[in-house]
Amino acid sequence: MLRRRRAAGSPLERSLNNYHTYTDYVILNTKERYEILDITEHVENVRAKAQLDDGFILVSAMHITASVFVNDHESGLWRDIQNWVEMMAPAGLEYKHHETGEDNADAHLKRMVLGHQVIVPVTNGKLDLGPWERIHYGEFDGQRPKRIILKAMGPSAAARSIGK
């Protein structure tokens, strides 16, 4: 089988040489057991620190009773979301998980309903969200420190100018 070698300095090689990642962590400690927080500014801070011009930021809750999701920043909607996940996974039921000595099975299930991570696009040095979209952290077993990982991936503004 004949294989072609790419010429050194091909667009693919230049692109891969300019690709980088940047990782940061945010620790949140909610006041309430169930709480939703807008974390869009944390994500934007990571984008700025990473000098990310075009790429993605993975935002992931690193705890099994918390979620990350994208939606509108509106207090009535937040109450609706909390009421909806409560209907889906009510607190106070006799869950099998509680036989282990835990009391938070509903929090695990609520996290599954809303999901634990999102990937946020970055275009031209800005989070590429819709007009009302914000990034939220949903806590369902709070009042203690929890971590979120933020991993920026793609070429930085500095790397793009070097590659031109």
BAZA-572870 format. One line per 8 residues: number of its first residue (from 0); their letters; for each residue y, x, z of N, C-alpha, C, O. Coordinates in steps of 0.001 Angstrom, whole numbers, always signed. Example, Ala and Ser with C-alpha at 12.3 -4.5 7.8 and 13.67 -1.06 7.14 Angstrom:
REM BAZA-572870
0> AS> -5690,+13190,+7800,-4500,+12300,+7800,-3300,+13200,+7800,-3319,+14236,+8465 | -2250,+12850,+7080,-1060,+13670,+7140,+30,+12900,+7870,+1138,+13409,+8039
***
This chain:
REM BAZA-572870
0> MLRRRRAA> -1160,+840,+0,+0,+0,+0,+1243,+900,+0,+1344,+1831,+799 | +2159,+620,-880,+3389,+1394,-991,+4435,+778,-77,+4684,-426,-137 | +5046,+1597,+765,+6096,+1114,+1660,+7391,+1841,+1343,+7410,+3052,+1123 | +8442,+1094,+1326,+9753,+1693,+1084,+10403,+2032,+2410,+10352,+1261,+3369 | +11005,+3185,+2438,+11791,+3567,+3612,+13205,+3100,+3407,+13751,+3177,+2306 | +13794,+2615,+4481,+15213,+2263,+4405,+16030,+3539,+4433,+15694,+4500,+5125 | +17078,+3528,+3688,+17987,+4684,+3697,+18683,+4746,+5048,+19029,+3717,+5629 | +18887,+5970,+5543,+19607,+6149,+6805,+20978,+5532,+6673,+21631,+5651,+5636
8> GSPLERSL> +21406,+4878,+7719,+22725,+4270,+7692,+22750,+2932,+6971,+23815,+2467,+6565 | +21579,+2304,+6807,+21543,+999,+6163,+22261,-15,+7060,+22440,+233,+8253 | +22670,-1151,+6495,+23349,-2159,+7320,+22523,-2572,+8544,+23082,-2793,+9618 | +21200,-2678,+8391,+20358,-3041,+9533,+20427,-1979,+10619,+20594,-2310,+11793 | +20301,-700,+10247,+20372,+378,+11244,+21735,+421,+11918,+21810,+610,+13132 | +22809,+251,+11165,+24139,+244,+11766,+24274,-920,+12731,+24861,-787,+13805 | +23727,-2061,+12341,+23793,-3238,+13193,+23039,-3015,+14492,+23543,-3349,+15565 | +21829,-2451,+14409,+21042,-2205,+15611,+21677,-1138,+16497,+21585,-1220,+17722
16> NNYHTYTD> +22316,-143,+15898,+22985,+888,+16686,+24172,+327,+17461,+24525,+859,+18514 | +24788,-731,+16962,+25940,-1331,+17623,+25546,-2402,+18632,+26397,-2898,+19369 | +24288,-2758,+18673,+23787,-3812,+19558,+23654,-3266,+20976,+23162,-2155,+21174 | +24086,-4036,+21945,+23913,-3614,+23330,+23718,-4833,+24222,+23924,-5973,+23806 | +23321,-4565,+25444,+23198,-5622,+26444,+24011,-5231,+27674,+24264,-4052,+27921 | +24404,-6220,+28420,+25138,-6031,+29666,+24614,-7086,+30628,+24545,-8263,+30275 | +24246,-6684,+31830,+23673,-7604,+32808,+24525,-7621,+34065,+24964,-6579,+34554 | +24748,-8809,+34571,+25468,-8978,+35830,+24796,-10104,+36600,+24043,-10897,+36035
24> YVILNTKE> +25076,-10163,+37886,+24527,-11197,+38752,+25662,-11856,+39524,+26627,-11202,+39920 | +25529,-13150,+39727,+26466,-13895,+40558,+25648,-14506,+41688,+24582,-15078,+41463 | +26159,-14376,+42891,+25503,-14999,+44048,+26350,-16185,+44476,+27543,-16045,+44746 | +25723,-17356,+44536,+26396,-18582,+44955,+25765,-19080,+46246,+24560,-18942,+46457 | +26582,-19653,+47096,+26102,-20254,+48333,+26805,-21598,+48461,+27968,-21658,+48858 | +26104,-22671,+48126,+26728,-23987,+48119,+26922,-24511,+49541,+26191,-24154,+50464 | +27928,-25367,+49683,+28216,-25982,+50981,+27237,-27118,+51282,+26924,-27401,+52439 | +26763,-27764,+50210,+25877,-28916,+50347,+24474,-28574,+49848,+24283,-27610,+49106
32> RYEILDIT> +23503,-29375,+50266,+22137,-29169,+49767,+22066,-29469,+48270,+21437,-28730,+47514 | +22718,-30563,+47844,+22797,-30919,+46432,+24243,-30732,+45996,+25159,-31315,+46575 | +24434,-29910,+44963,+25802,-29646,+44521,+25789,-29146,+43079,+24855,-28471,+42647 | +26847,-29491,+42344,+27050,-28979,+40989,+28334,-28163,+40992,+29362,-28603,+41506 | +28263,-26970,+40412,+29422,-26086,+40324,+29667,-25706,+38872,+28719,-25492,+38116 | +30922,-25623,+38482,+31295,-25149,+37153,+31331,-23623,+37212,+32112,-23051,+37973 | +30493,-22963,+36417,+30415,-21496,+36439,+30907,-20880,+35129,+30623,-19716,+34847 | +31636,-21648,+34333,+32105,-21159,+33038,+32933,-19890,+33193,+32787,-18970,+32388
40> EHVENVRA> +33786,-19813,+34192,+34635,-18630,+34382,+33797,-17390,+34698,+34139,-16289,+34267 | +32704,-17558,+35447,+31803,-16421,+35706,+31224,-15896,+34399,+31124,-14686,+34192 | +30843,-16826,+33515,+30258,-16436,+32229,+31313,-15734,+31377,+31022,-14721,+30740 | +32529,-16262,+31362,+33607,-15626,+30598,+33916,-14234,+31149,+34194,-13316,+30378 | +33871,-14066,+32467,+34105,-12738,+33062,+33067,-11727,+32582,+33404,-10575,+32308 | +31816,-12146,+32480,+30761,-11256,+31991,+30991,-10934,+30516,+30808,-9792,+30095 | +31393,-11941,+29726,+31696,-11689,+28322,+32782,-10623,+28188,+32683,-9723,+27355 | +33820,-10738,+29019,+34928,-9778,+28971,+34479,-8386,+29423,+34819,-7392,+28782
48> KAQLDDGF> +33721,-8306,+30515,+33234,-7004,+30989,+32344,-6335,+29951,+32389,-5118,+29770 | +31538,-7138,+29274,+30630,-6606,+28250,+31361,-6290,+26954,+30793,-5664,+26060 | +32597,-6711,+26846,+33371,-6578,+25606,+32605,-7195,+24435,+32629,-6678,+23319 | +31933,-8299,+24710,+31106,-8949,+23702,+31983,-9699,+22712,+32779,-10557,+23094 | +31828,-9368,+21445,+32615,-9961,+20376,+31830,-11045,+19645,+32391,-12066,+19247 | +30537,-10818,+19471,+29706,-11742,+18709,+28283,-11602,+19225,+27706,-10518,+19143 | +27715,-12656,+19746,+26360,-12574,+20282,+26066,-13761,+21170,+26439,-14893,+20860 | +25389,-13493,+22286,+24937,-14549,+23186,+25007,-14074,+24623,+24952,-12877,+24903
56> ILVSAMHI> +25129,-15033,+25527,+24991,-14740,+26953,+23929,-15684,+27498,+24061,-16906,+27434 | +22878,-15086,+28034,+21849,-15848,+28726,+22347,-16078,+30147,+22761,-15137,+30825 | +22306,-17329,+30597,+22704,-17685,+31951,+21508,-18372,+32580,+21102,-19445,+32133 | +20935,-17761,+33623,+19685,-18266,+34175,+19720,-18280,+35703,+20069,-17287,+36341 | +19354,-19419,+36268,+19236,-19536,+37726,+17970,-18795,+38153,+16887,-19047,+37624 | +18112,-17890,+39101,+16979,-17076,+39541,+16348,-17650,+40806,+15833,-16910,+41644 | +16393,-18942,+40933,+15747,-19601,+42064,+15111,-20882,+41571,+15653,-21552,+40691 | +13984,-21222,+42123,+13160,-22302,+41589,+13615,-23712,+41961,+12955,-24690,+41609
64> TASVFVND> +14735,-23819,+42669,+15272,-25142,+42994,+16706,-25296,+42509,+17458,-26115,+43037 | +17086,-24512,+41506,+18437,-24574,+40949,+18354,-24621,+39428,+17360,-24197,+38837 | +19401,-25136,+38806,+19403,-25260,+37353,+20724,-24759,+36779,+21714,-24595,+37492 | +20708,-24521,+35468,+21914,-24204,+34714,+21899,-25117,+33492,+20880,-25242,+32813 | +23036,-25751,+33220,+23108,-26663,+32080,+24533,-26715,+31551,+25470,-26283,+32221 | +24686,-27246,+30353,+25995,-27390,+29717,+26303,-28874,+29625,+25487,-29668,+29157 | +27503,-29233,+30085,+27948,-30621,+29990,+29437,-30672,+30303,+30080,-29633,+30450 | +29978,-31861,+30404,+31390,-32084,+30692,+31688,-31791,+32166,+30845,-32023,+33033
72> HESGLWRD> +32882,-31285,+32440,+33331,-31075,+33822,+34097,-32334,+34229,+35309,-32435,+34037 | +33371,-33274,+34786,+33970,-34550,+35177,+33214,-35052,+36392,+31995,-35216,+36342 | +33922,-35298,+37478,+33269,-35612,+38756,+32411,-36873,+38690,+31362,-36927,+39333 | +32826,-37883,+37933,+32003,-39088,+37804,+30683,-38782,+37114,+29636,-39290,+37517 | +30728,-37953,+36073,+29499,-37552,+35387,+28605,-36748,+36318,+27386,-36920,+36310 | +29204,-35865,+37125,+28406,-35075,+38073,+27656,-35997,+39038,+26480,-35772,+39328 | +28342,-37040,+39537,+27661,-38002,+40425,+26551,-38727,+39666,+25472,-38961,+40212 | +26818,-39085,+38397,+25795,-39744,+37578,+24574,-38832,+37399,+23435,-39287,+37502
80> IQNWVEMM> +24819,-37548,+37130,+23712,-36598,+36973,+22916,-36508,+38264,+21686,-36555,+38238 | +23602,-36381,+39392,+22903,-36286,+40671,+22110,-37562,+40957,+20981,-37487,+41441 | +22680,-38722,+40668,+21960,-39988,+40870,+20757,-40088,+39940,+19692,-40554,+40346 | +20924,-39648,+38681,+19842,-39721,+37708,+18672,-38825,+38108,+17521,-39258,+38066 | +18960,-37570,+38497,+17848,-36694,+38887,+17216,-37173,+40195,+16029,-36942,+40428 | +17988,-37829,+41037,+17409,-38402,+42268,+16436,-39527,+41921,+15400,-39670,+42570 | +16761,-40325,+40903,+15825,-41372,+40472,+14565,-40756,+39869,+13465,-41274,+40059 | +14729,-39637,+39134,+13595,-38977,+38497,+12687,-38292,+39520,+11467,-38284,+39359
88> APAGLEYK> +13281,-37715,+40578,+12527,-36968,+41595,+13154,-37247,+42960,+13925,-36435,+43472 | +12822,-38389,+43542,+13467,-38780,+44797,+13105,-37868,+45971,+11972,-37402,+46093 | +14082,-37631,+46815,+13827,-36925,+48076,+13087,-37876,+49013,+13200,-39096,+48886 | +12335,-37318,+49944,+11698,-38125,+50978,+10319,-38659,+50655,+9695,-39281,+51514 | +9818,-38440,+49440,+8459,-38882,+49129,+7452,-37900,+49726,+7807,-36785,+50108 | +6217,-38323,+49799,+5156,-37456,+50322,+4553,-36639,+49177,+3478,-36959,+48669 | +5256,-35588,+48784,+4794,-34712,+47727,+3711,-33773,+48254,+3749,-33387,+49423 | +2758,-33403,+47421,+1701,-32454,+47797,+2300,-31110,+48237,+1768,-30453,+49133
96> HHETGEDN> +3398,-30713,+47607,+4057,-29447,+47960,+4446,-29414,+49441,+4478,-28345,+50050 | +4735,-30553,+50006,+5149,-30609,+51410,+3997,-30292,+52368,+4227,-29980,+53537 | +2783,-30371,+51881,+1628,-30014,+52715,+1580,-28519,+53009,+822,-28081,+53875 | +2385,-27732,+52293,+2453,-26283,+52534,+3460,-25944,+53624,+3610,-24778,+53991 | +4153,-26958,+54147,+5177,-26718,+55154,+6584,-26783,+54587,+7556,-26739,+55341 | +6709,-26886,+53266,+8020,-26992,+52618,+8473,-28455,+52624,+7674,-29364,+52847 | +9759,-28662,+52376,+10291,-30026,+52306,+11154,-30237,+51057,+11984,-31145,+51014 | +10952,-29396,+50051,+11875,-29395,+48915,+11219,-29646,+47556,+11725,-29182,+46534
104> ADAHLKRM> +10115,-30363,+47532,+9435,-30612,+46250,+10354,-31315,+45263,+10321,-31022,+44068 | +11172,-32236,+45750,+12090,-32935,+44850,+13041,-31951,+44165,+13386,-32148,+43000 | +13467,-30904,+44859,+14379,-29910,+44286,+13715,-29150,+43142,+14353,-28867,+42128 | +12435,-28821,+43303,+11693,-28148,+42229,+11632,-29038,+40985,+11819,-28562,+39866 | +11372,-30318,+41187,+11257,-31254,+40072,+12611,-31504,+39409,+12688,-31610,+38185 | +13671,-31598,+40198,+15014,-31795,+39641,+15403,-30624,+38748,+16017,-30812,+37698 | +15046,-29426,+39167,+15319,-28241,+38348,+14614,-28354,+36998,+15175,-27990,+35964 | +13377,-28862,+37016,+12626,-29005,+35772,+13295,-30008,+34833,+13260,-29836,+33614
112> VLGHQVIV> +13898,-31043,+35388,+14555,-32061,+34567,+15776,-31484,+33854,+15982,-31753,+32671 | +16587,-30696,+34558,+17825,-30160,+33973,+17651,-28795,+33323,+18500,-28380,+32535 | +16578,-28092,+33634,+16345,-26782,+33044,+16939,-25662,+33870,+17827,-25887,+34692 | +16443,-24448,+33649,+16880,-23333,+34493,+17780,-22335,+33786,+18315,-21435,+34433 | +17965,-22469,+32458,+18819,-21496,+31780,+19394,-22075,+30500,+18881,-23040,+29934 | +20487,-21443,+30064,+21093,-21772,+28781,+21457,-20466,+28078,+21641,-19427,+28711 | +21554,-20549,+26771,+22053,-19433,+25978,+23379,-19891,+25382,+23438,-20890,+24666 | +24440,-19151,+25687,+25786,-19515,+25267,+26212,-18608,+24114,+26216,-17386,+24269
120> PVTNGKLD> +26570,-19177,+22965,+27015,-18339,+21852,+28413,-17778,+22099,+29253,-18412,+22738 | +28637,-16580,+21579,+29953,-15938,+21618,+30339,-15624,+20178,+29580,-14993,+19443 | +31523,-16070,+19785,+32023,-15854,+18429,+33478,-15389,+18507,+34296,-15992,+19203 | +33784,-14326,+17796,+35145,-13786,+17778,+35697,-13546,+19183,+36867,-13814,+19453 | +34852,-13042,+20065,+35281,-12675,+21398,+35512,-13829,+22354,+36173,-13659,+23379 | +34971,-15014,+22034,+35160,-16178,+22898,+33848,-16930,+23060,+33016,-16952,+22153 | +33669,-17554,+24243,+32535,-18450,+24422,+32695,-19563,+23398,+33757,-20179,+23308 | +31659,-19821,+22637,+31739,-20783,+21533,+31151,-22118,+21995,+30052,-22507,+21601
128> LGPWERIH> +31914,-22798,+22836,+31507,-24088,+23389,+32281,-25207,+22699,+33354,-24981,+22140 | +31729,-26405,+22747,+32428,-27564,+22207,+33644,-27902,+23055,+33836,-27317,+24121 | +34475,-28847,+22591,+35750,-29111,+23252,+35645,-29516,+24720,+36550,-29208,+25497 | +34591,-30184,+25119,+34466,-30624,+26509,+33350,-29899,+27243,+33099,-30177,+28416 | +32685,-28984,+26576,+31533,-28326,+27185,+31943,-27255,+28193,+32844,-26452,+27956 | +31252,-27278,+29314,+31394,-26283,+30375,+29984,-25925,+30837,+29035,-26675,+30605 | +29857,-24775,+31490,+28559,-24308,+31968,+28490,-24608,+33463,+29400,-24272,+34221 | +27398,-25243,+33869,+27268,-25693,+35248,+26016,-25138,+35922,+24998,-24867,+35285
136> YGEFDGQR> +26139,-24984,+37227,+25037,-24608,+38102,+24712,-25838,+38933,+25584,-26385,+39607 | +23462,-26271,+38886,+23021,-27413,+39686,+22132,-26919,+40822,+21112,-26270,+40590 | +22526,-27230,+42034,+21776,-26809,+43229,+21131,-28029,+43868,+21779,-29057,+44068 | +19844,-27903,+44188,+19107,-29032,+44759,+18434,-28701,+46089,+17737,-29540,+46661 | +18639,-27498,+46574,+18118,-27094,+47893,+19013,-25958,+48405,+18548,-24849,+48665 | +20282,-26258,+48538,+21286,-25221,+48771,+21539,-24866,+50218,+20684,-25009,+51092 | +22746,-24400,+50425,+23255,-23930,+51713,+22665,-22582,+52090,+22526,-22255,+53269 | +22321,-21802,+51068,+21904,-20414,+51271,+22156,-19658,+49968,+22251,-20279,+48909
144> PKRIILKA> +22264,-18340,+50024,+22604,-17567,+48815,+21525,-17679,+47729,+20327,-17588,+47998 | +22001,-17881,+46491,+21123,-17940,+45318,+21766,-17116,+44213,+22991,-17061,+44100 | +20926,-16469,+43393,+21435,-15609,+42318,+21323,-16277,+40955,+20424,-17076,+40692 | +22273,-15917,+40104,+22239,-16265,+38689,+22318,-14945,+37936,+23133,-14083,+38264 | +21467,-14789,+36922,+21571,-13612,+36053,+22352,-14011,+34811,+22154,-15087,+34247 | +23245,-13118,+34399,+24013,-13304,+33171,+23776,-12069,+32318,+24135,-10961,+32716 | +23176,-12249,+31153,+22843,-11131,+30279,+23518,-11340,+28928,+23160,-12237,+28164 | +24512,-10480,+28653,+25235,-10524,+27378,+24494,-9659,+26373,+24055,-8556,+26699
152> MGPSAAAR> +24355,-10161,+25146,+23618,-9451,+24102,+24365,-9543,+22782,+24770,-10628,+22362 | +24545,-8403,+22131,+25182,-8371,+20826,+26119,-7201,+20713,+26229,-6403,+21644 | +26801,-7078,+19588,+27739,-5960,+19429,+29004,-6211,+20240,+29478,-7344,+20321 | +29545,-5169,+20834,+30824,-5282,+21527,+31941,-5113,+20509,+31729,-4638,+19393 | +33125,-5512,+20922,+34285,-5332,+20040,+34458,-3855,+19727,+34782,-3508,+18592 | +34251,-2970,+20706,+34392,-1519,+20496,+33339,-1021,+19504,+33651,-232,+18611 | +32091,-1478,+19656,+31012,-1030,+18765,+31257,-1513,+17341,+30950,-799,+16386 | +31805,-2711,+17187,+32065,-3217,+15836,+33141,-2417,+15135,+33068,-2205,+13924
160> SIGK> +34145,-1967,+15884,+35191,-1188,+15232,+34692,+205,+14862,+35146,+785,+13876 | +33754,+746,+15651,+33164,+2057,+15333,+32285,+1947,+14098,+32263,+2864,+13276 | +31560,+844,+13951,+30632,+672,+12849,+31286,+391,+11514,+30618,+445,+10482 | +32580,+92,+11506,+33257,-231,+10234,+33566,+981,+9426,+34131,+870,+8338
***
